[in-house]
Amino acid sequence: MAPSAARRARRKAKRRARSSPLAGTQTRSAEDWWWDRLAPSGSECHLLQADSMLLVLPGLGPARARAHRRSARRASRPPPPGPAETANARVKPRPEPAPAPEQGPDVGWGDRMPLEVLVQIFGLLVAADGPMPFLGRAARVCRRWHEAATQPSLWHTVTLSPPLAGRAAKGSVRAEKKLLASLEWLMPNRFLQLQRLTLIHWKSQLVSKSCPRLSFLKLSDCHGVTVDTLAMLARACSQLHSLDLQHSMVESAAVVSFLEEAGPRMRKLWLTYSSQTTAILGALLGSCCPQLQLLEVSSGIHRSSTPLQLPVEALQKGCPQLQVLRLLNLMWLPKPSGRGVTPGPGFPSLEELCLASSACNFVSNEVVGRLLHGSPSLRLLDLRGCARVTPAGLQDLPCQELEQLHLGLYGMSDRLSLVKEGSSLLTWKWHHTLRELDLSGQGFSERDLEQALAVFSGMPRGAHPALCSLNLRGTRVTPGTVSSLISRCPGLLYLNLESCRCLPRGLKRAYHGLEEVQGCLEQLLNSPASPS
């Protein structure tokens, strides 16, 4: 009985040993399974685990000793319940793997990214929000980010505004002192390649000695700008050629002294009209800025009741290289030329003339002729609000390739919107180059508008008009005229038909995009012809 009992005991021990897992062959964890699936051995990839992400990076990189991790985890597990001593004797113990060499601290994915790629990413953020305060904060992340944030190409354009600008806040004096201290550090360390600087609500002196390449300066709602400040700016910034002083309280003597110092290199000048503007314009008429290409004088939100006296011929002699002239929302009173006065030299390089105003002004056909008689390269003519200008006066202009013509009357009373004729003179002259046309509020008759817009439909076969924007708001245009125009102008992307009394109800609105304009055509073809 004893030998048979012993044999049965050995058979049971063998069966238990075959059914139970061997020591050290526990089931794989979920972490090991994902690790092998994402970066299997031999794939020349490795995993890098961060706080909130798991990166799969090419190359061998810093090895994560999987065998060492698995062996350490297996050693910490308790051994499985063993069968009899004979079964344990048959199991051969596995040799422990050699421990992997200790790895140094992982430098992170930020240091592995090429510097050029990081600079491009920073450049996108700077283009959207400006370099301040993003670059200052990014420079404190790590050495690689500091190297990228200090690249001169990211500091070409800077806008500075004190905190809580325009509002009296508790502790604002201390905040302003802190900002000035930061600016004094930024000037010699970051602004050596600065080209465009905008200061908003600035009340302190300008620091310009460390900006040798500054070419554009804008002062918006700034106060306390003195003569010495602008004079120092003109001497320190030898490449400064554009100055924007709109909506800032700057003494006229300071601007005149600046123009006398930096006038020969000035190219662009923006001013807000006030009682002190006359002295600045006098300096321009005296040929202190012979290379000036852009001059803009506007009255801002509040229209000035003092008329602007500006001799046209003297301006043409003082600024012969002018390319853009904008006199916006001004009560401009041009000095009469007189009978014995010879015409001025004109503006041979003028490409844009804007005399737009929200109220009635004194611009007439004679004034426009005096301004543009020597401007064959004009591309944009904005005469919105100039109710005295007629198509017959514009027909004789020397420019033959006008692209944008704005004649809309906005905010005018009915008595000023007189019935006019001759709109076809405009389209006949510029229909081959005209891209934008604004006739809103003009009192042209239905027949006159039909003849004017029919010019775009009568172009040679295979040629399409360049017209892409048309504003007919408040005009007497008819449905047939509009449908014919849309059919012949496939590139029309904007059409304004608001308050057009001759159109059916439901169509009097603005259409944006090709799809909406074509939808307007379908509604016109399917709607009754009777106006509403």
C-alpha positions as CSV (number, residue, x, y, z in Angstrom):
1,M,0.0,0.0,0.0
2,A,2.8,2.3,0.7
3,P,4.4,2.2,-2.7
4,S,1.1,2.7,-4.5
5,A,0.2,5.6,-2.3
6,A,3.5,7.2,-3.0
7,R,3.0,6.8,-6.7
8,R,-0.4,8.4,-6.5
9,A,1.0,11.3,-4.6
10,R,3.7,11.8,-7.2
11,R,1.2,11.8,-10.0
12,K,-1.0,14.4,-8.3
13,A,2.1,16.5,-7.7
14,K,3.0,16.4,-11.4
15,R,-0.5,17.3,-12.5
16,R,-0.5,20.3,-10.1
17,A,2.9,21.4,-11.3
18,R,1.7,21.3,-15.0
19,S,-1.5,23.2,-14.2
20,S,0.0,25.9,-12.0
21,P,2.2,28.7,-13.6
22,L,5.9,28.5,-13.1
23,A,7.7,30.9,-10.9
24,G,8.6,34.2,-12.6
25,T,6.1,33.7,-15.4
26,Q,3.3,35.9,-14.2
27,T,0.9,37.6,-16.6
28,R,2.0,40.8,-18.3
29,S,0.7,44.1,-17.0
30,A,-1.2,46.7,-19.1
31,E,1.8,49.0,-19.0
32,D,4.1,46.4,-20.5
33,W,1.5,45.7,-23.2
34,W,1.1,49.3,-24.2
35,W,4.9,49.8,-24.1
36,D,5.5,46.9,-26.5
37,R,2.7,48.0,-28.8
38,L,3.8,51.7,-29.1
39,A,7.6,51.1,-29.2
40,P,8.4,47.4,-29.9
41,S,11.9,46.2,-29.7
42,G,13.8,46.7,-32.9
43,S,11.6,49.5,-34.2
44,E,14.3,52.2,-33.5
45,C,11.8,54.2,-31.4
46,H,11.6,54.9,-27.7
47,L,9.0,56.3,-25.4
48,L,9.3,59.4,-23.3
49,Q,6.9,59.9,-20.5
50,A,6.0,63.4,-19.4
51,D,3.6,64.8,-16.8
52,S,0.5,64.7,-19.1
53,M,1.6,63.0,-22.3
54,L,3.5,60.0,-23.7
55,L,5.7,60.8,-26.7
56,V,7.0,58.2,-29.2
57,L,10.3,59.6,-30.5
58,P,12.5,58.2,-33.3
59,G,16.1,57.1,-32.5
60,L,17.5,55.1,-29.7
61,G,17.4,57.9,-27.2
62,P,17.6,57.3,-23.4
63,A,16.7,53.7,-23.0
64,R,14.1,52.7,-20.5
65,A,15.4,49.4,-19.1
66,R,12.3,47.2,-19.6
67,A,14.0,44.1,-18.4
68,H,15.2,45.8,-15.3
69,R,11.7,47.2,-14.6
70,R,10.1,43.8,-15.1
71,S,12.6,41.9,-13.0
72,A,12.2,44.4,-10.2
73,R,8.4,44.1,-10.4
74,R,8.6,40.3,-10.4
75,A,11.0,40.2,-7.4
76,S,8.6,42.2,-5.4
77,R,5.8,39.7,-6.0
78,P,5.3,36.9,-3.6
79,P,6.1,33.4,-4.9
80,P,3.1,31.3,-6.0
81,P,1.8,28.6,-3.7
82,G,4.1,25.7,-4.4
83,P,3.1,22.0,-4.6
84,A,5.1,19.3,-3.1
85,E,8.9,19.5,-2.6
86,T,9.5,17.1,-5.5
87,A,7.7,19.5,-7.9
88,N,9.8,22.5,-6.7
89,A,12.9,20.4,-7.2
90,R,12.1,19.9,-10.9
91,V,11.6,23.7,-11.5
92,K,14.9,25.3,-12.6
93,P,15.4,28.8,-11.2
94,R,15.7,31.6,-13.8
95,P,18.9,33.7,-13.7
96,E,18.3,37.3,-12.7
97,P,19.1,39.7,-15.6
98,A,22.0,42.1,-15.1
99,P,20.9,45.5,-13.8
100,A,20.8,48.2,-16.5
101,P,23.2,51.1,-16.1
102,E,21.7,54.1,-14.3
103,Q,20.4,56.8,-16.7
104,G,20.8,60.5,-16.2
105,P,17.9,62.9,-15.9
106,D,15.8,63.2,-19.0
107,V,16.3,66.6,-20.6
108,G,12.8,66.7,-22.0
109,W,11.3,67.1,-25.5
110,G,11.7,70.9,-25.5
111,D,15.5,70.6,-25.6
112,R,15.3,68.1,-28.5
113,M,13.3,70.4,-30.8
114,P,15.5,72.3,-33.3
115,L,16.0,75.9,-32.6
116,E,14.7,77.0,-36.0
117,V,11.4,75.2,-35.5
118,L,11.0,76.8,-32.0
119,V,11.7,80.2,-33.5
120,Q,9.0,79.7,-36.1
121,I,6.5,78.7,-33.5
122,F,7.3,81.7,-31.4
123,G,7.0,83.9,-34.6
124,L,3.4,82.8,-35.1
125,L,2.5,83.7,-31.6
126,V,4.3,87.1,-31.9
127,A,2.6,87.9,-35.1
128,A,-0.8,87.3,-33.5
129,D,-0.3,88.9,-30.0
130,G,3.0,90.8,-30.2
131,P,6.3,89.9,-28.4
132,M,5.3,91.4,-25.1
133,P,4.7,89.8,-22.6
134,F,5.0,86.3,-24.2
135,L,8.7,86.3,-25.1
136,G,9.6,87.6,-21.6
137,R,7.8,84.7,-20.0
138,A,9.0,82.1,-22.5
139,A,12.6,83.1,-21.9
140,R,12.3,81.9,-18.3
141,V,11.2,78.3,-19.2
142,C,14.5,76.8,-20.0
143,R,17.8,77.6,-21.8
144,R,16.6,76.5,-25.2
145,W,13.5,78.7,-24.9
146,H,15.6,81.6,-23.7
147,E,17.8,81.2,-26.7
148,A,14.8,81.2,-29.1
149,A,13.0,84.1,-27.3
150,T,16.1,86.4,-27.6
151,Q,16.3,86.0,-31.4
152,P,16.4,89.5,-33.0
153,S,13.9,88.5,-35.7
154,L,11.2,88.2,-33.1
155,W,11.7,91.8,-31.8
156,H,11.1,93.8,-35.0
157,T,7.6,95.1,-34.0
158,V,6.7,96.0,-30.4
159,T,3.6,97.6,-28.9
160,L,3.8,99.0,-25.3
161,S,0.9,100.1,-23.2
162,P,0.9,100.7,-19.5
163,P,-1.4,98.5,-17.4
164,L,-5.0,99.8,-17.1
165,A,-4.2,102.4,-19.7
166,G,-6.5,105.4,-19.6
167,R,-7.9,104.5,-16.1
168,A,-6.9,105.8,-12.7
169,A,-6.2,102.7,-10.7
170,K,-4.8,102.1,-7.2
171,G,-1.0,101.5,-7.5
172,S,-0.8,102.7,-11.1
173,V,2.2,104.9,-10.2
174,R,4.1,101.9,-8.9
175,A,3.1,99.9,-12.0
176,E,4.3,102.6,-14.3
177,K,7.7,102.8,-12.5
178,K,8.0,99.0,-12.8
179,L,7.2,99.2,-16.5
180,L,9.8,102.0,-17.0
181,A,12.4,99.9,-15.3
182,S,11.6,96.9,-17.5
183,L,11.8,99.2,-20.6
184,E,15.2,100.5,-19.6
185,W,16.4,96.9,-19.5
186,L,14.7,96.0,-22.8
187,M,16.1,98.9,-24.8
188,P,19.8,97.8,-24.8
189,N,19.1,94.1,-24.5
190,R,16.2,93.4,-26.9
191,F,15.5,96.5,-29.0
192,L,18.8,96.7,-30.9
193,Q,17.0,95.3,-34.0
194,L,13.6,97.1,-33.3
195,Q,12.0,98.6,-36.4
196,R,8.4,99.4,-35.5
197,L,7.4,100.8,-32.1
198,T,3.9,101.7,-30.9
199,L,3.3,103.5,-27.6
200,I,-0.2,103.8,-26.3
201,H,-1.2,106.1,-23.4
202,W,2.4,106.9,-22.8
203,K,3.2,109.8,-20.4
204,S,6.9,109.4,-19.9
205,Q,10.0,110.4,-21.9
206,L,10.9,108.3,-24.9
207,V,14.1,106.2,-24.7
208,S,15.5,106.1,-28.2
209,K,19.3,105.8,-27.9
210,S,19.2,102.0,-28.0
211,C,17.0,101.8,-31.1
212,P,19.3,102.6,-34.0
213,R,17.2,100.8,-36.6
214,L,13.9,102.2,-35.6
215,S,12.0,103.2,-38.8
216,F,8.4,103.6,-37.7
217,L,7.0,105.2,-34.5
218,K,3.4,105.5,-33.5
219,L,2.2,107.6,-30.5
220,S,-1.4,106.9,-29.7
221,D,-3.1,108.9,-27.0
222,C,0.3,110.0,-25.7
223,H,0.8,113.2,-23.6
224,G,3.9,115.1,-22.4
225,V,5.9,114.8,-25.7
226,T,8.2,117.8,-25.6
227,V,10.4,119.5,-28.1
228,D,13.6,117.9,-26.6
229,T,12.1,114.4,-26.8
230,L,11.4,114.5,-30.5
231,A,14.6,116.3,-31.2
232,M,16.6,113.6,-29.4
233,L,14.5,111.0,-31.3
234,A,15.4,112.5,-34.7
235,R,19.1,112.6,-33.9
236,A,19.4,109.1,-32.3
237,C,17.2,107.2,-34.8
238,S,18.9,107.9,-38.2
239,Q,16.6,105.4,-40.0
240,L,13.3,106.8,-38.7
241,H,11.2,107.7,-41.7
242,S,7.5,107.2,-40.5
243,L,5.8,109.1,-37.7
244,D,2.2,108.6,-36.6
245,L,1.0,111.3,-34.1
246,Q,-2.8,110.7,-34.5
247,H,-4.9,111.2,-31.3
248,S,-1.8,112.4,-29.3
249,M,-1.3,115.8,-27.6
250,V,2.0,116.9,-29.2
251,E,3.1,120.5,-29.4
252,S,3.3,121.9,-32.9
253,A,6.8,123.4,-32.1
254,A,8.0,119.8,-31.3
255,V,6.7,118.4,-34.6
256,V,8.2,121.3,-36.6
257,S,11.6,120.9,-34.9
258,F,11.5,117.2,-35.6
259,L,10.6,117.7,-39.3
260,E,13.4,120.2,-39.7
261,E,15.9,117.7,-38.3
262,A,14.6,114.5,-39.9
263,G,12.6,116.0,-42.8
264,P,14.9,114.9,-45.7
265,R,14.4,111.2,-44.8
266,M,10.7,111.3,-43.9
267,R,8.4,109.1,-46.0
268,K,5.1,108.9,-44.1
269,L,3.4,111.3,-41.7
270,W,0.0,110.9,-39.9
271,L,-1.6,113.9,-38.1
272,T,-4.8,114.8,-36.3
273,Y,-6.2,118.1,-37.3
274,S,-6.3,120.8,-34.6
275,S,-5.5,124.5,-34.2
276,Q,-1.8,123.6,-34.2
277,T,-1.8,121.7,-37.5
278,T,-1.5,124.9,-39.5
279,A,2.1,125.4,-38.3
280,I,3.0,121.8,-39.2
281,L,1.5,122.1,-42.7
282,G,3.4,125.3,-43.1
283,A,6.6,123.4,-42.6
284,L,5.5,120.9,-45.2
285,L,4.7,123.6,-47.7
286,G,8.2,125.0,-47.1
287,S,9.8,121.8,-48.7
288,C,11.2,120.4,-45.4
289,C,10.0,116.9,-46.5
290,P,10.8,116.6,-50.2
291,Q,10.7,112.8,-50.1
292,L,7.3,112.5,-48.3
293,Q,5.2,109.7,-49.9
294,L,2.2,109.5,-47.5
295,L,0.3,112.4,-45.8
296,E,-2.8,111.8,-43.8
297,V,-4.7,114.5,-41.8
298,S,-7.9,113.5,-40.1
299,S,-10.2,115.1,-37.5
300,G,-10.8,111.9,-35.5
301,I,-14.2,111.2,-34.0
302,H,-15.0,114.8,-33.2
303,R,-15.2,116.8,-36.3
304,S,-13.6,120.2,-36.1
305,S,-15.6,123.3,-37.0
306,T,-12.5,125.3,-38.0
307,P,-12.0,125.0,-41.8
308,L,-8.6,123.8,-43.1
309,Q,-6.9,126.3,-45.4
310,L,-4.6,124.3,-47.7
311,P,-3.1,125.8,-50.9
312,V,-3.1,123.0,-53.4
313,E,-0.3,124.4,-55.6
314,A,2.1,125.0,-52.7
315,L,1.6,121.5,-51.4
316,Q,2.4,120.1,-54.9
317,K,5.7,122.1,-54.8
318,G,6.6,121.2,-51.2
319,C,5.8,117.4,-51.5
320,P,6.4,116.5,-55.2
321,Q,6.9,112.7,-54.4
322,L,3.5,112.3,-52.7
323,Q,1.9,108.9,-53.5
324,V,-1.0,108.9,-50.9
325,L,-2.9,112.0,-49.8
326,R,-5.8,111.6,-47.3
327,L,-7.7,114.5,-45.9
328,L,-10.4,112.7,-43.8
329,N,-13.5,114.1,-42.3
330,L,-12.2,117.7,-42.6
331,M,-14.0,120.9,-43.5
332,W,-11.4,121.6,-46.1
333,L,-11.5,125.0,-47.7
334,P,-9.0,125.1,-50.6
335,K,-7.6,128.5,-51.4
336,P,-8.8,129.7,-54.7
337,S,-6.3,129.6,-57.5
338,G,-7.1,133.0,-58.9
339,R,-7.1,134.1,-62.5
340,G,-3.4,134.9,-62.9
341,V,-2.1,131.9,-61.0
342,T,-0.5,129.2,-63.1
343,P,-1.5,125.6,-62.4
344,G,0.8,123.7,-60.1
345,P,3.1,120.8,-61.1
346,G,0.6,118.3,-59.8
347,F,1.4,115.0,-58.1
348,P,3.0,112.8,-60.8
349,S,3.4,109.8,-58.5
350,L,0.0,110.0,-56.7
351,E,-1.8,106.7,-56.5
352,E,-4.4,107.3,-53.8
353,L,-6.5,110.4,-53.1
354,C,-9.0,110.3,-50.2
355,L,-11.2,113.3,-49.4
356,A,-14.0,111.4,-47.7
357,S,-16.2,113.3,-45.2
358,S,-19.3,112.5,-43.2
359,A,-20.8,115.9,-43.8
360,C,-21.0,118.4,-46.6
361,N,-17.7,119.9,-47.7
362,F,-16.4,122.4,-50.3
363,V,-14.7,120.0,-52.6
364,S,-15.9,120.6,-56.2
365,N,-14.9,119.6,-59.7
366,E,-12.5,122.5,-59.9
367,V,-10.7,121.4,-56.7
368,V,-10.4,117.8,-57.9
369,G,-9.0,119.0,-61.2
370,R,-6.4,121.1,-59.5
371,L,-5.3,118.2,-57.4
372,L,-5.2,115.5,-60.1
373,H,-4.4,117.3,-63.4
374,G,-0.9,115.8,-63.3
375,S,-1.6,112.3,-61.8
376,P,-1.8,109.7,-64.5
377,S,-1.0,106.8,-62.1
378,L,-4.0,107.2,-59.8
379,R,-5.5,103.9,-58.7
380,L,-7.9,104.9,-55.8
381,L,-10.2,107.9,-55.7
382,D,-12.4,108.3,-52.6
383,L,-14.8,111.2,-52.7
384,R,-17.5,110.0,-50.3
385,G,-19.5,112.9,-49.0
386,C,-18.4,115.2,-51.8
387,A,-21.8,116.1,-53.1
388,R,-20.6,118.9,-55.4
389,V,-18.5,116.5,-57.6
390,T,-20.2,115.3,-60.7
391,P,-19.4,112.6,-63.3
392,A,-18.7,115.3,-65.9
393,G,-16.0,116.7,-63.7
394,L,-14.3,113.3,-63.3
395,Q,-14.4,112.5,-67.0
396,D,-11.5,114.7,-67.9
397,L,-9.1,113.3,-65.3
398,P,-5.8,112.1,-66.8
399,C,-5.8,108.7,-65.0
400,Q,-6.8,105.9,-67.3
401,E,-6.5,102.8,-65.0
402,L,-8.5,103.7,-61.9
403,E,-9.3,100.6,-59.8
404,Q,-11.4,101.9,-56.9
405,L,-14.0,104.8,-57.2
406,H,-16.0,105.8,-54.1
407,L,-18.7,108.4,-54.6
408,G,-21.2,107.4,-51.9
409,L,-23.2,110.0,-50.0
410,Y,-23.6,108.9,-46.4
411,G,-25.6,110.9,-43.9
412,M,-26.7,113.4,-46.5
413,S,-30.1,115.0,-46.4
414,D,-32.6,114.5,-49.2
415,R,-32.2,118.1,-50.4
416,L,-28.5,117.5,-51.1
417,S,-29.1,114.2,-52.9
418,L,-30.0,115.9,-56.2
419,V,-31.0,114.1,-59.3
420,K,-27.8,113.6,-61.4
421,E,-27.1,112.4,-64.8
422,G,-24.0,111.0,-66.5
423,S,-23.1,107.9,-64.4
424,S,-22.3,106.1,-67.7
425,L,-19.4,108.6,-68.2
426,L,-17.7,106.9,-65.3
427,T,-18.2,103.3,-66.3
428,W,-17.3,104.0,-70.0
429,K,-14.0,105.5,-68.9
430,W,-12.9,102.9,-66.4
431,H,-15.0,99.7,-67.0
432,H,-11.9,97.7,-68.0
433,T,-9.9,98.3,-64.8
434,L,-12.6,99.2,-62.2
435,R,-12.7,96.7,-59.3
436,E,-14.7,98.6,-56.7
437,L,-17.5,101.1,-57.4
438,D,-19.5,102.9,-54.7
439,L,-22.6,104.9,-55.9
440,S,-24.6,104.7,-52.7
441,G,-27.0,107.5,-52.1
442,Q,-26.5,109.1,-55.5
443,G,-29.6,110.4,-57.2
444,F,-29.1,108.9,-60.6
445,S,-32.3,107.9,-62.5
446,E,-33.3,104.4,-63.4
447,R,-32.5,104.9,-67.0
448,D,-29.1,106.5,-66.2
449,L,-28.1,103.6,-64.0
450,E,-29.2,101.1,-66.5
451,Q,-27.0,102.7,-69.2
452,A,-24.0,102.9,-66.8
453,L,-24.2,99.3,-65.6
454,A,-24.9,98.0,-69.1
455,V,-21.3,98.9,-70.0
456,F,-20.1,95.9,-68.0
457,S,-22.4,93.6,-70.0
458,G,-21.1,94.9,-73.3
459,M,-17.5,93.8,-73.1
460,P,-16.0,91.7,-75.8
461,R,-16.8,88.0,-75.9
462,G,-14.5,86.0,-73.7
463,A,-13.5,89.0,-71.6
464,H,-15.0,89.5,-68.1
465,P,-15.2,92.7,-66.1
466,A,-12.8,93.1,-63.2
467,L,-15.6,94.4,-61.0
468,C,-15.7,92.5,-57.7
469,S,-17.4,95.1,-55.3
470,L,-20.5,97.2,-56.1
471,N,-22.4,99.4,-53.6
472,L,-25.8,100.6,-54.9
473,R,-27.4,101.3,-51.5
474,G,-30.2,103.8,-51.7
475,T,-30.2,104.1,-55.5
476,R,-33.0,103.7,-58.1
477,V,-31.5,100.5,-59.7
478,T,-34.1,98.1,-61.2
479,P,-34.3,94.3,-61.0
480,G,-33.5,93.8,-64.7
481,T,-30.4,96.0,-64.4
482,V,-29.1,94.0,-61.4
483,S,-29.8,90.6,-62.9
484,S,-28.0,91.5,-66.1
485,L,-25.0,92.8,-64.2
486,I,-24.6,89.7,-62.1
487,S,-24.9,87.5,-65.1
488,R,-22.1,89.3,-66.8
489,C,-19.8,89.8,-63.8
490,P,-18.8,86.3,-62.6
491,G,-16.2,87.7,-60.2
492,L,-18.7,89.9,-58.2
493,L,-18.1,89.1,-54.5
494,Y,-19.9,92.0,-52.8
495,L,-23.2,93.7,-53.7
496,N,-25.1,96.1,-51.6
497,L,-28.8,96.6,-52.5
498,E,-30.0,98.1,-49.2
499,S,-32.9,100.7,-49.4
500,C,-33.2,100.3,-53.2
501,R,-36.8,101.3,-53.7
502,C,-37.2,99.7,-57.1
503,L,-36.4,96.2,-56.0
504,P,-38.8,93.5,-54.6
505,R,-39.2,93.0,-50.9
506,G,-36.7,90.5,-49.5
507,L,-33.8,91.5,-51.8
508,K,-32.9,94.8,-50.2
509,R,-29.8,93.7,-48.3
510,A,-26.0,93.3,-48.7
511,Y,-24.7,90.1,-50.3
512,H,-21.2,88.8,-49.4
513,G,-19.5,86.1,-51.3
514,L,-20.0,84.5,-54.7
515,E,-22.7,82.1,-53.4
516,E,-24.9,84.8,-51.9
517,V,-24.6,87.0,-55.1
518,Q,-25.6,84.1,-57.3
519,G,-28.5,83.4,-54.9
520,C,-29.6,87.0,-55.4
521,L,-29.7,86.4,-59.1
522,E,-31.9,83.3,-58.7
523,Q,-34.3,85.2,-56.5
524,L,-34.4,88.1,-59.1
525,L,-35.2,85.7,-61.9
526,N,-38.0,83.9,-59.9
527,S,-39.5,87.0,-58.2
528,P,-42.3,89.2,-59.6
529,A,-41.2,92.3,-61.4
530,S,-43.3,94.7,-59.3
531,P,-41.3,96.6,-56.7
532,S,-42.3,96.8,-53.1
